[in-house]
Amino acid sequence: MSLAAMLQWALILAACPALHELVHPDADDEHHDCAVTAILSGQIEVTSIDPVPIIQPVAILVLLAQIYQAQSSGSFFLSCCILEHAPPSRC
């Protein structure tokens, strides 16, 4: 974020020489080196970037019956003997 702000500030100073002289009193000197003078002399080149296409992912339809074949094993509670008898009667 701050790098983008600094680059933007250097471009503003390159476009406005009077503002550059306010920031740097020796801006007219031939030995003055800063980011603004590098931009003005063409020493900074912008590289071109190939665009990266962003596409939607391809939906793959798979039937669950093909992946997971469940086998029915019956209810756990039917195998327990605790449910076979009624509670004891109270006299």
LUMSE-932310 format. One line per 8 residues: number of its first residue (from 1); their letters; for each residue x negated, y, z of N, C-alpha, C, CB. Coordinates in steps of 0.02 Angstrom, whole numbers, plus 32768, in hexadecimal, padded with zeros to 4 digits. Each point is the difference from the previous one (the first is absolute). Glycine has a CB too. Example, Ala and Ser with C-alpha at 12.3 -4.5 7.8 and 13.67 -1.06 7.14 Angstrom:
<rs>
1 = AS = 7D6C,7EE4,8186,802D,803B,8000,7FD3,803C,8000,805F,7FC5,803E ~ 7FB3,8070,7F9E,7FD6,803B,8003,8027,8037,8025,7FC5,7FE0,7F94
</rs>
This chain:
<rs>
1 = MSLAAMLQ = 7FD7,7FC5,8000,8029,803B,8000,7FD4,803F,8000,805B,7FC1,803C ~ 7F73,8040,7FF0,7FD5,803B,8003,7FD4,8006,7FC2,8001,7FF8,807E ~ 7FEC,7FCF,7F64,7FD8,8001,7FC4,8027,8020,7FC6,7FC2,7F99,8027 ~ 807E,8056,7FD4,8029,801E,7FCC,8009,804B,800C,803C,7F93,7FF2 ~ 7FCA,8081,804D,8007,8047,8010,7FBF,8026,7FEF,8053,7FE4,805B ~ 7F74,7FFE,7FB3,7FC0,8021,7FF1,7FF5,8006,7FB5,7FD1,7FD4,806B ~ 8042,7FF9,7F6F,7FFA,8003,7FB8,802E,8036,7FE3,7FE2,7F86,7FFD ~ 805A,807E,801F,802F,8034,7FE9,7FE5,8046,8010,8060,7FAF,8010
9 = WALILAAC = 7F82,8058,802A,7FE4,8041,8013,7FC6,8013,7FD2,8022,7FEC,8078 ~ 7FB5,7FE3,7F75,7FC8,800E,7FD2,801B,8013,7FBB,7FB7,7FAF,803F ~ 807F,8032,7FAB,801D,8012,7FBF,801E,8046,8002,8017,7F87,7FEA ~ 8007,808C,804E,801C,8043,8008,7FC7,8034,7FFD,8061,7FD3,8045 ~ 7F68,801E,7FDF,7FC7,802E,7FFF,7FE0,8004,7FBB,7FEC,7FE7,8079 ~ 8015,7FE3,7F61,7FE4,8002,7FBC,802C,8029,7FD2,7FCD,7F90,8013 ~ 8074,8071,7FFA,802E,8027,7FD6,8000,804A,8012,8047,7F9A,7FF4 ~ 7FA7,8077,804A,8000,8046,8017,7FB9,8013,8017,807A,7FF7,8024
17 = PALHELVH = 7F5E,8026,7FAF,7FBB,8012,8013,7FFD,8034,8038,7FDF,7FE6,7F8B ~ 8051,8047,8078,7FFF,8033,8036,8009,7FDF,8044,802F,8056,7FB0 ~ 7FFC,7F77,8053,800A,7FDC,803F,7FC1,7FD7,8012,807C,7FFA,7FE9 ~ 7F62,7FED,7FE4,7FC2,7FDC,800C,7FCA,802F,801C,801E,7FB1,7FA3 ~ 7FE2,808C,8045,7FCF,8031,801B,8010,8013,8047,7FEE,802C,7F8D ~ 8052,7FD2,8087,8012,800E,8045,7FE8,7FC8,802E,8064,8041,7FD9 ~ 7F9E,7F82,800F,7FEA,7FC7,8029,7FB4,7FFC,8002,8069,7FC2,7FE3 ~ 7F78,8047,7FE2,7FB7,7FFE,7FFA,7FE9,8045,7FE7,7FFF,7F82,7FE9
25 = PDADDEHH = 7FDF,80A5,8041,7FE8,8041,7FE9,7FCC,7FFB,7FC9,8016,802C,8072 ~ 7FC5,7F9D,7F8B,7FCD,7FF8,7FCD,8019,7FD6,7FC5,7FA8,800B,8059 ~ 8098,7FF7,7F97,801C,7FD8,7FCB,7FE6,8013,7FBB,8066,7FF2,8046 ~ 7F83,804D,7FB2,7FE6,8016,7FBF,7FB6,7FEC,7FF6,8051,805F,8004 ~ 7F8F,7F89,8030,7FBA,7FED,7FFB,7FF8,7FC2,7FD5,7FEA,8032,8072 ~ 7FE1,7FCD,7F65,7FF7,7FC7,7FD2,7FEA,7FC1,8025,7FE3,8051,7FA6 ~ 8003,7FB5,8097,7FEA,7FC6,8027,8035,7FE8,8031,7F8B,8029,7FF4 ~ 80B1,7FF4,8008,8037,7FED,802D,801D,7FBD,7FE9,8019,807A,8019
33 = DCAVTAIL = 7FE7,7F56,8014,801D,7FBE,7FF0,8037,7FEF,8032,7F92,7FDA,7FCF ~ 80A7,8018,8017,8038,7FE8,8029,802F,7FD8,7FD2,7FF8,8064,8050 ~ 803D,7F82,7FCB,802F,7FD8,7FD9,8020,8029,7FC9,8016,7FB8,8064 ~ 7FF6,8088,7FA9,8020,802C,7FCE,7FD2,800A,7FC4,8041,803A,805B ~ 7F7F,7FD2,7FB2,7FD2,8009,7FC7,7FF6,7FBE,7FDA,7FC6,805C,803F ~ 803E,7F6C,7FE4,7FFA,7FBF,7FDE,803D,7FF5,7FD3,7FBE,7FD2,8060 ~ 807C,8042,7FB6,803D,7FF9,7FD7,7FFB,802F,7FC4,8044,7FE1,8065 ~ 7FA6,805D,7FA6,7FFD,8031,7FCA,7FCB,7FEE,7FCC,8026,8057,8050
41 = SGQIEVTS = 7FA4,7F89,7FC5,7FCB,7FEE,7FD0,800E,7FBE,7FDD,7FAF,803F,8046 ~ 8085,7F9E,7FCD,8012,7FC1,7FE0,7FD9,7FC5,8019,801D,8041,7F9E ~ 7FC6,7FC3,809D,7FDA,7FC8,801B,802C,7FCB,801F,7FA3,804F,8014 ~ 809C,7FC1,7FF8,802E,7FD0,801D,802F,7FE8,7FC9,7FF9,8036,8073 ~ 8006,7F89,7F81,802A,7FE3,7FCC,8036,7FD5,8020,7F9F,8002,7FAE ~ 809A,8000,8034,8037,7FD7,8018,8000,7FC0,7FD7,8045,8066,8023 ~ 7FB9,7F62,7FFF,8001,7FC0,7FDD,8048,7FED,7FF2,7F95,7FDC,8037 ~ 8075,8005,7F91,8044,7FEA,7FEF,800D,7FBC,801F,7FFC,8041,7F94
49 = IDPVPIIQ = 8040,7FB6,8083,8015,7FC2,8020,8036,7FE1,7FD6,7FE2,802B,8073 ~ 8016,7F95,7F7E,8034,7FDD,7FDB,803D,7FF7,802C,7FA9,7FC5,7FBA ~ 8092,8047,802B,803C,7FF7,802A,800B,7FB7,8012,8033,8065,7FC9 ~ 7FE2,7F90,8073,800E,7FBD,8018,804C,7FF5,7FFD,7F98,7FFF,804D ~ 807F,7FD5,7F88,8049,7FF6,7FFC,8019,7FDA,803D,7FF9,7FFF,7F83 ~ 803E,8019,8097,8020,7FE0,8039,8041,7FE2,7FE7,7FCA,8050,8054 ~ 803C,7F6F,7FB0,803C,7FDE,7FE8,8020,7FDB,803A,7FCF,7FF5,7F8C ~ 8070,7FFA,806A,8023,7FDA,8033,7FE6,7FB8,7FFF,8066,804A,7FF7
57 = PVAILVLL = 7F97,7F96,8043,7FEB,7FBA,8001,8035,7FD4,7FDE,7FBF,8015,806B ~ 802A,7FB8,7F76,802C,7FD2,7FDD,8022,7FD3,8033,7FB6,8003,7F98 ~ 808B,7FF9,8064,8026,7FD5,802D,7FFB,7FB8,7FE9,804F,805F,801B ~ 7FA0,7F76,8013,7FFB,7FB8,7FF1,803A,7FDE,8023,7F81,8004,7FF5 ~ 80A9,7FDE,7FE3,803A,7FDD,801B,7FEF,7FB7,800C,804E,804F,7FC5 ~ 7FB7,7F9C,8079,7FF1,7FBB,8011,803B,7FE7,802A,7F81,8013,7FFC ~ 8099,7FB6,7FF3,8037,7FE3,8027,7FE4,7FE1,8040,8042,7FEB,7F97 ~ 7FE1,8021,80A0,7FE8,7FE5,803F,8004,7FB4,8001,8025,8069,8039
65 = AQIYQAQS = 8008,7F7B,7FA2,8006,7FB7,7FFF,7FC2,7FE0,7FE2,807D,800B,7FF6 ~ 7F61,8018,7FDF,7FC4,7FE4,7FE2,7FC4,8004,8031,802B,8021,7F8F ~ 7FD4,8012,809B,7FC8,8009,802E,8009,7FD7,8040,7FEE,8074,7FD1 ~ 804C,7F92,804C,800C,7FE3,8042,8039,7FCE,7FFB,7FD8,8069,8039 ~ 8018,7F58,7FD2,8033,7FCD,7FFE,800C,7FE8,8048,7FDF,7FDC,7F8A ~ 8056,803E,8094,800F,7FF1,8046,8020,7FBB,8005,800E,807B,8019 ~ 7FE2,7F64,801D,8020,7FC0,800F,8028,8008,803F,7FA4,7FBF,7FC9 ~ 809A,802E,8034,802C,8007,803A,7FEE,7FCA,8032,805D,8030,7FB9
73 = SGSFFLSC = 7F99,7FE4,8086,7FED,7FD1,8034,8034,7FF9,8036,7F8A,801B,7FE8 ~ 80B0,8003,8010,8035,7FFB,8032,7FF5,8031,8039,800E,7F89,7FE2 ~ 8023,807C,8049,7FFE,802F,8037,7FD8,7FE4,803A,806E,802E,7FDC ~ 7F6D,7FFD,8044,7FD8,7FEC,803A,802E,7FED,803B,7FA3,804B,7FDA ~ 8094,7FDA,802E,802B,7FF5,803A,8028,7FBF,7FFB,8007,807B,800C ~ 8001,7F6B,7FB7,8023,7FC0,7FF9,7FD5,7FC6,8018,8040,802F,7FA1 ~ 7F7F,7FDB,8060,7FD4,7FCB,8018,7FF6,8002,804C,7FC7,8002,7F91 ~ 8050,8032,8090,7FF9,8005,8049,8039,7FDB,8022,7FC6,806F,7FF4
81 = CILEHAPP = 8029,7F6E,8041,8033,7FDA,8025,8023,802B,8034,7FBC,7F99,7FEE ~ 802B,80A1,801F,801D,802A,8034,8047,8017,7FEE,7F8C,8026,801E ~ 8082,7FDF,7FA2,8042,8019,7FEB,8033,7FC7,7FFA,7FC6,805D,7FC3 ~ 8027,7F65,8049,802E,7FC8,7FFA,8031,7FFC,803A,7FA9,7FC5,7FC0 ~ 8044,8051,807A,8028,7FF7,803C,801E,8041,8016,7FB8,7FA1,8022 ~ 8082,805A,7FFC,8022,803A,801D,7FE0,8011,8043,806C,7FE2,7FC4 ~ 7FA0,805B,8055,7FE5,8010,8042,8022,7FD6,8036,7FE7,8077,7FD8 ~ 7FF8,7F80,805F,801F,7FD7,8036,803F,8020,801B,7F8F,7FD6,801E
89 = SRC = 809F,8001,7FF4,8041,801B,8019,7FF9,8012,804A,8041,7FB9,7FAC ~ 7FE4,8079,8068,7FFE,8015,8047,803D,7FE3,8023,7FC1,806C,7FE4 ~ 8034,7F7C,8053,8037,7FE1,8026,8022,8030,802E,7FC5,7F96,7FF9
</rs>
